[in-house]
Amino acid sequence: MSLPTLTTERLVLRPWKKSDLDPFFKLNADPKVMEFYQSTLTRVESDALAEKIQHDYAHRSYGFWAIEVPGVADFIGYVGLNYWDLEMSFAPCIDIGWRLDSSYWGHGYATEGAQEALRYGFETLQIEEIVSMATTGNHRSHRVMERLGMHHNPQENFRHPKVPIDHPLSLRVLYRLAREKWLAHHKQSPIESS
Ligand SMILES: CC(C)(COP(=O)(O)OP(=O)(O)OC[C@H]1O[C@@H](n2cnc3c(N)ncnc32)[C@H](O)[C@@H]1OP(=O)(O)O)[C@@H](O)C(=O)NCCC(=O)NCCS
């Protein structure tokens, strides 16, 4: 099993390279990028995360793709699908997530990459439902989820099982998107497909 390279209008979603480790550390050390995580990462932690990402997708046919923007940057962050099996009412589940260098926010790159990851998940892998989770204050992420057509039910807000209950990052929102809904929205009309 391996992670395929996917392309969109402006992006290449690809397996990771050794040269990604420096720019990955740069973004993981940026407090703006890491505002909704418990801390920024050290070089060792950042490299270990890149290693885990590559290990995970080597064992499945999906994971977090490295994002390249041809003509702009070799690596701006990651987007992709992740398997979760923690103690949460909706788990086990497959979640879509992203983390981009803040220099590349505000261009639509996260949404464009995530749309392709959803297409791959629903069309190629035939996943029935993809969810997305974020802390309640992470409005930039919520906007990406909404642009993707995902649905949030406030009654499904939950506490992350690995974060202390009194921690400000404990409370999370859950967005859902069913394959059926995605297919209905992306089905080409006879005129478009002729
Ligand atoms: C969450 C995150 C990926 C969102 O990045 P983003 O660049 O805001 O999201 P998008 O790629 O969807 O870009 C949308 C923005 O680009 C703008 N934009 C500019 N040109 C555009 C284009 N050609 N096409 C689409 N959007 C464009 C949109 O207007 C929108 O701006 P707005 O949000 O101010 O209205 C980014 O903030 C991030 O990496 N955060 C840190 C990591 C993190 O929190 N991850 C999630 C943990 S759960």
The ligand as a Gaussian input file, in Angstrom:
#p B3LYP/6-31G(d) Opt

LIG

0 1
 C       -6.866000      25.950000       9.010000
 C       -5.995000      26.448000       7.863000
 C       -5.482000      25.284000       7.033000
 C       -6.874000      27.373000       7.001000
 O       -6.096000      27.996000       6.005000
 P       -6.770000      29.082000       5.041000
 O       -5.736000      29.517000       4.079000
 O       -7.475000      30.097000       5.855000
 O       -7.919000      28.227000       4.309000
 P       -8.252000      28.079000       2.775000
 O       -7.196000      27.372000       2.060000
 O       -9.606000      27.496000       2.692000
 O       -8.251000      29.558000       2.249000
 C       -9.416000      30.316000       2.362000
 C       -9.081000      31.794000       2.361000
 O       -8.331000      32.111000       1.181000
 C       -9.008000      33.171000       0.474000
 N       -8.649000      33.014000      -0.949000
 C       -7.789000      33.836000      -1.604000
 N       -7.615000      33.392000      -2.864000
 C       -8.383000      32.294000      -3.019000
 C       -8.617000      31.406000      -4.103000
 N       -8.012000      31.578000      -5.282000
 N       -9.448000      30.371000      -3.919000
 C      -10.062000      30.185000      -2.744000
 N       -9.865000      30.996000      -1.666000
 C       -9.031000      32.039000      -1.803000
 C      -10.448000      33.007000       0.861000
 O      -11.177000      34.181000       0.686000
 C      -10.343000      32.638000       2.333000
 O      -10.077000      33.756000       3.103000
 P      -10.928000      34.032000       4.468000
 O      -10.909000      32.781000       5.298000
 O      -10.197000      35.160000       5.095000
 O      -12.291000      34.341000       4.011000
 C       -4.796000      27.264000       8.409000
 O       -5.278000      28.344000       9.155000
 C       -3.866000      26.423000       9.286000
 O       -3.007000      25.697000       8.810000
 N       -4.013000      26.570000      10.626000
 C       -3.118000      25.936000      11.585000
 C       -3.295000      24.463000      11.699000
 C       -4.648000      24.063000      12.209000
 O       -5.234000      24.735000      13.054000
 N       -5.125000      22.931000      11.697000
 C       -6.392000      22.370000      12.062000
 C       -6.352000      21.623000      13.305000
 S       -7.931000      20.915000      13.619000

